[in-house]
């Protein structure tokens, strides 16, 4: 059950739906001039945490079609996010 809870928590399945910009997803659209340093830091940490969770899932063919390649790319993204 832990996998399903993690998948639901990181927004599993909502990326390709029409409700992406609706209030039900918890996402808010910001214009570039309205993003200050505090908001940028919060957004950056949220993204980093989401990539960390995806890397923890690992090479699971039940989640990713090309699990090996996806896992490699996610690890690279995570390393880059840790440097920012």
C-alpha positions in Angstrom: 0.0 0.0 0.0 2.9 2.3 0.5 3.6 2.6 -3.2 0.0 3.6 -4.0 0.0 6.2 -1.2 3.3 7.6 -2.5 2.1 7.7 -6.1 -1.1 9.5 -5.1 0.8 12.0 -2.9 3.2 13.0 -5.8 0.2 13.5 -8.1 0.1 10.2 -9.9 -1.9 10.3 -13.1 -2.9 13.9 -13.0 -0.2 15.2 -15.4 -2.1 14.3 -18.6 -5.6 15.4 -17.5 -7.4 18.7 -18.3 -7.6 19.6 -14.6 -3.9 20.4 -14.4 -4.4 24.2 -13.9 -7.6 23.9 -11.8 -7.7 24.5 -8.1 -8.3 20.8 -7.4 -4.7 20.0 -8.1 -3.3 22.4 -5.6 -1.1 24.0 -8.4 -1.1 27.7 -8.9 0.0 29.5 -12.1 2.5 32.4 -11.4 3.6 35.1 -13.8 7.4 35.5 -13.9 7.4 39.1 -12.5 5.4 37.9 -9.5 7.9 35.2 -8.4 10.2 36.5 -5.6 13.1 34.7 -4.0 11.0 33.1 -1.2 8.5 31.7 -3.7 11.2 30.4 -6.0 12.9 28.7 -3.1 9.7 27.0 -2.1 9.0 25.9 -5.7 12.5 24.6 -6.0 12.3 22.5 -2.8 8.9 21.1 -3.8 10.4 20.0 -7.2 13.4 18.5 -5.5 11.3 16.5 -3.1 9.1 15.2 -6.0 12.2 14.1 -8.0 13.5 12.4 -4.8 10.3 10.5 -4.4 10.4 9.4 -8.1 14.0 8.2 -7.7 12.9 6.2 -4.6 10.3 4.3 -6.7 13.2 3.1 -8.8 13.1 0.8 -11.8 9.4 -0.2 -11.6 8.0 -1.3 -14.9 4.5 -1.0 -13.4 5.0 2.7 -13.2 7.4 3.6 -16.1 7.3 2.0 -19.6 11.1 2.4 -20.0 12.0 1.9 -16.3 15.7 1.6 -16.7 16.1 4.7 -18.9 13.7 6.7 -16.8 15.4 5.8 -13.6 18.8 6.9 -15.1 17.3 10.3 -16.2 15.6 10.9 -12.9 18.8 10.3 -11.0 20.6 12.9 -13.3 17.8 15.4 -12.7 18.0 14.8 -9.0 21.7 15.5 -9.0 21.2 18.7 -10.9 18.4 19.8 -8.6 20.6 19.2 -5.5 23.2 21.5 -7.0 20.7 24.4 -7.5 
